[in-house]
């Protein structure tokens, strides 16, 4: 299975100011596989260390941060001679060894010739309790579940990805039905690597659902493993409420919907915990689309989505029958799956901030607002081919954006400042707006 992140890693390798790289991301999105595959493809040797089961090296890192000592320890443990340009050093589960996280600073300052990539739970790295986080001394990359374009490659339909990225609108229109049929499968299967790989091998929808449920169970085990009993109970309650909150017409997250009488101060820690773990995306409302967009955020109003559309479907007991029942899958949960899909593609392709907008009266709402350089782009999400977008019309009338986007199952069309972009092309949004 190929991942677009391999290209990012290759660019990191050849960068003039390369620093040790920390790969962030939720558990089971494929960080370990990605690092090992990068080592296999790009280096003569790979030294792999998993700190959750290597007490010898944890002890070594606790004794000294001198680079020659640490390199000798790594060579003794692995049996591999470390040649700076020809060896990739991988530190996995780095949150289990705070001293190794701190040591990245000294590798950057004193021995930048060594190529080091590290990964660990977002939560563990964010709440690092060692002697000091290497601020400014490391590079970062975030790994997400497979995007739809990566999914096309994985299942052997890279031909469709090519015509999408080439913006060959004539061929896209001719094959739109087949691309949409594949998109339906992505809505059900999602982008978790283990699930996608299993579907490729077995083509069994029941097994897909079993694997998704197992991933969800493993995440829920983390609640009690990494949080206090009180916090873990609130995390679980919040986690369980997300599908029903997304099924509302107004998808703004309401604490009172978790349980009667719930208050923000009780659940703010739970929201932050889940965001730091990479399990949810928190999208804040903006009061107006001004620059910089962060200055107009309303931190009290937000929507929560989970990390993967396939897992959202599993959490919501989405039936596999919806895949073959016309376009029902796109309208399930009042279009929540489609919003989840669009957000997931935007997150996968850009590190830019994503918000949503509502009018003062809350009558009109724009699903997502994205800052692209000095442009603020409203994105209205439509589940099928219905192009009526009253909220977008109101937004355009009030703010007159240079570019606005409506994404649906309809074919691509650029009409002045309004871009009608098919859902399956939203992954190349920025190139379409150029």
N, C-alpha and C positions, 0 to 999 in steps of 0.2 A: 504494500500500500504506500503510495506516495503522499507526501504532505507539502503544501506550499511553504511551510516553515523551513524546510530544508534549504530553500533558496535564500531565506533570511540568514540562516546560519552560515552559508557559503559567503555571503556578503560580509558578515561579521568576521569570518576568518581572514579575509583579505583587507580588512579595514586598517588604515594607518594608525589610528588611535585605539586599537582594540584593547578592551579591558576584560577581566573575567566576566562571564555572562551568567546571569541568573534567569532561568526559564520558569516563569510563573504559570499557574493554571490550576484548576480544580483537579482532584484526584481522578484518575482513570481517563484523562483526555489524551494520554499517549506520550507523556514527557520522557519516560525512561526509554521507550522504543525510539523516539526521535533522536535522543542523544547518542544512543548506540548505533543507529543507522547512519547518522552523520559521521561518527568515527569510522565506521566500516567503509563509507564511500570516499571520505576525504583525507584519511590519515593512514600511515603505515601501521601504527600501533594505537591501541586504546587502553588506557588504564581506568578501569571502572571501580568505583568505591561506593558502596551503599552503607551509610553510617548507621542505619538501624540494625545492622548485624555485623559490625566490624569493630569490636572493642579494642583491638590492637591499635588501629589508626586513631580512634577516638582518644586513646591514652597518649599517643604520640603528639597529636595536635594540642592536647592540654599541657604538654611539657614545654613546647617551644614554638615560636613563630619564625624561626630562622629558616630561610628557604632551602639551603643545602641540606639541613636536617630533615625537613619535610619531604623533599624529593627523595632522599635516601630511604626514608620510611615507606614511601609509596613504591619505590623500586623493590624493596625487600618483600613487601606484602604481595605485590603483583607478579614478581619475577620478570618484569619487563624493564629494559633500559629506556629511560625517558629522554628522548631527543626533542628539544623544544619545538622545532618546526614539523616534526614527523609524528608526534604523539599527542593525542587528545586525552586530557585528564578530565574524568567525569566524577563529580561529587553528587551522588544521589541521596535523597532524604537528608539534605544538609541541615535541616532544622534540628536533627537529633545530635548535632555536634556544633554548638554555638561557636566554639573556638575555630572550627573550619570556616564558618561564615566570616568571622573576624579576619582570618588569615588571608582572605581574598584581597584585603587592602594591601597587605605586604607583598603579595604576588604582583599586584598592579604597580606598586611603587618601586619595588626592588628587582623584580624578575618578570617584566612584561612580555618576555619572549615565550613564556609558557602559555599554551592554549588550554584554558579551563572553562568548562561549562558546568553549571550546578543547577539542581532542581530540588524542590521540596514542597511541602504543603504550603499554600498561600498563608494559611493561618499561622503555621509555625514560624515562617519567615517574618510575617508582619508583627508577631508578638515575640520576636527574638529577645531572649533574656541573657545573652552572653555579655562579653566585655565591651561590645560596641559594634553597631552595624556599619559596614563599609560605605558610608554615604559618599557619593561622588566617585567611588573607586570601582564601580561595577556597571556593566551594561545590563539592560533588562529586555526580556521578550516575553510576551504572554501567548500561551497556547490555548486554543479553544477547541471544541468539538469540530469535526469536519464541516466545512461549508458545503453548500449545494454543489458548487463547482468542483470541489475536491471529491464529493460523493460521485459525481458523474465519472470522474477519472477512475475511482476505486471500483465501480461496478462495470467498467468496460465500455462506458458511453462517452469517452473523451472527445469523440467527434462532435457531440453537441456542445461541449465546453468550448471547443475551438471556434465554432461558428458564432457562439455568444461573445467570446472575447474578441473575435475579428469584426464584430458588429455587422455580420452578413445578414442584414434584415430580410432579404429575399428568401434565403434558405431557412432562416429562423421561422418565418411565417409559414413556409411549406411544411416544416416539421414540428410546428407548435404543439400539435396534439400529442406527439410522442414525448416531447420534452415535458409537457404538463403531466402526462402519465407517470413519468419518472419522478417529477416533483411530488406527486401524491405519495409515492413510496418513501421519499425523503421525509415527508411530514410524519409518516408512521415510524420509520426506522430511526430517523435522527442521525446525529453525527458522532456518537460515541464509538471510538475505533473498534472495540471488541464486538459491539453489536453489528457494525457494518461488515466486519470481516466474517462473522458468523453467517450473516445473510448471504454474502458472496459464496460461501462454501456450501451452505445447506438450503438456502431459499425457503426457510421455514419461518412463517410469521409467528407461530406460537413460541418458537425458540427465541425469536427476537423479543417478544414480550417478557419471557422468563428472564432473559439476560438483563433487560431494562429494570425489571423489578428487583433483581439481585443487586444491581448498582445502587438503586434507591435504598435498599436495606443497608448496604454497606455505608452509605452516607449517613443514614439515621443512627447507625452504631457510633459514628464519629461524634454525634451530638453529646452523648454521655461520656465518651472517651476524653474529649478535649474541653468540655465545659463543666461548670458546677452543676449540681442536680437541679437547682432552681432555674438556672439559665438554660439548661438542656431541655427542661419541660417547656419553657417559653419558645425555644427554637423549634421544637417539634410542633407546637401548636401553630406557630407562624407558618412553618413549612407546609403543614396540612391545609392551611387556609388559602394558599396562593391560587390553586386551580379555581376555587369557587369565586375568589375575588376577581380573577380574570374573566370569569363567565358573566360578570355584570356588564350592563351597558356602559356605565361609568366605571372605568377600571382603576380609578384612584384607590390606593390602598387605605383601608379603614381599619384602625386598630380594634374598634368595637365589633368588627365582624369576626375577629379571632375568637372572642368569647364575650359575653355580656359584661359590660363595665370595664373592659380592657382599656388601659391608658398608654399614651406614648412613652412616658417615662419608664413603664414596666418592660416595654418591648424594644426600646431603642438599642440596647445591648445585643439582643437577639438578631435584629436587622444587621447591625454592624458585623456580628460574628459570621453570619451567612454570606454577607458581601465579601468579607475578608477571606473566607474559605473558597470563594469562587463559585458558590452554588447558586447565587442569584445575581441578577442585574437590577440595580436601583436607578430608576429614571426620574429625575426631578422635573417638576413643572417650572416653566419660565413665565413671568408676567408680561414680558414683551420681548421681541427678537432684537435686542440691542447688542452692541459690541462693547466690551467682551461679554459673551453670552453668560458667563458664570456670574457676572454682577447682577443678573436679573433672575437668578434661581430662587424659587420658593422652597426652602428646605423642609417645610411642613407638609408639602403636597408631593406625592411621588407614586409611581407604579412599580410593582415588583414582578419580574419574570424569572424563570429558572434557566439554568445554563444550556439546556438542550431541548429541542422541540419533541424529540422522541420520548424523552423522560417525562415531559409535560403530558403527552398523550397517554403514557402508561399511568401516570398519577391520576389521570382523569378517566381511566377505563375506556379509552377510545377504541372502538371496534375496528378490526381489520376490514370489515365489510365496507367501511366508508371509502376505502381505496378504489373500489370498483363501482361505487354508486355515484355516477355523474361527478359533480364537483362538491359533494356534500362535505368532504373533509376540509375544504377551505373555509366553510362557514360554521364549523363546529365551535361551540362556546362563544357565539356572537363574534366570530372572527378572531378570537384570542389566539388560536394556533397560527393564523396568518400574521398577526402582529409579532408573535414570538419568533416566527420564521424571519421576518424582515429585520428585527432587532439583531438576531443571531448573525445574519449575513453582514450587517453593518459593523457589528463588534469584531467579526473575524477579519474584516478588511481595513479597518481604520482604528487608530488609537484616539480619534477625536471624541470630544464630549458629545453625548447624545441627550437631548431633553424632550419634553413635550410641551404643548401650549394649549391653554384654554382661554376663552374670552372672559371678560369681567363677570358676565352673567352665567358663565359655565354652560352656555347653550352650544357654543362651537368649540371643537377640540381638534387639534392637529396631532396625529399619533406620534410623530417624531420630528424633531428639529435638529438639524446637524449644521455645525459651523465648518465650512470648507474654506480655509484661508480667510479672506475677508468677506465671504458670503455666508449668510444664514439661510439655509435651504429647508423649507417646510416639506414634509413627506406625509402625504395622505395615503393610508393603506386601505385598499378595497379588496374584499375577499374573492370576488369572481370577476365578471366583466361589466358590472354596474359602475358607470363612470360618474354618476351623480355625486357631487362632493360639495355640499353646501358650506361645510366648515372651511374648506380650502378657498372657496369663493369669497367668504367673508374675510379670511385672513389676507388674501391677495388685494381685496378692496381697501382694507385698513392699512396694510404695510407696504404694498406694491413691491414685493421681492423681485429682484432681477431674474431669479430662477425658482421655479416651484415644481414639485414632483408629485405625481399621482401614480401609485403602483397597483397593478391588478393583473388579471389574466388576459386582458386585452393586448393587442399588438402594440409595438413601439410606435410612438408618434410624437414629434416635437412640434408644438404649436405656439410659436412665439416664445414667451417666457415659461410656458407650461410643458413639462415633459411627461408623457404617458409612458411609463416603463413597465414591461412585463415583470411579474414577480420573479421569474427565473433569471432575469437580468439584473436584479438589484445588487448583486455582488460586484458589478462593474459600474456602479452608480457614478463614481467620480470621473471615470473616463467618458461616460456619456454626457456629463455636464461640461466637459472641456470645450 
